[in-house]
Amino acid sequence: MLGQKVQFALTYYFCVHQAVRFGWKKSQMDEKVRLFLSKPMGVVISEIKKQAPLPDDLSNKVDKFKADRNWLVHYFDEESTPYISRGEKIDDYICRLEQIVQDAQTIMFELDEIGDALMVEKGVDPQDVKRIAEERLKG
């Protein structure tokens, strides 16, 4: 679930970037959102690296998050069960999971800041966009 939220944030960053930099229309953005949300996270990350590069520090955080997310989804259960069933390494696994959550929050916050800066660059008030989005979500 958390991985999906990060993927969603990456997808919207990509689409806002393309709209600001290359004049993408809503239909183009909608098409990419549908594509990226139906594919593995690596697809959107690859497109961002090619067409809408993130600052190096954030790009590294995204790569680390993806690796951690893949570990959690594909290897955590098999790796941790022998230990957890004996009451071992529980604190280690909790710390690692908490770090993954913190990393996801940091990535989403930084993507939001970049998205806000892109909107300001286009003369759009990010708070207006967020207010409209909230209204649409409620109604």
Protein Blocks (a to p, Z undefined) as FASTA:
>chain_A
ZZmmmmmmmmmmmmmmmmmmnopafklmmmmmmmmmmpcfklmmmmmmmmmcccfklmmm
mmmmmmmmmmmmmmmmmmmmmmmmnopaklmmmmmmmmmmmmmmmmmmmmmmmmmmmmmm
nopafklmmmmmmmmmmZZ
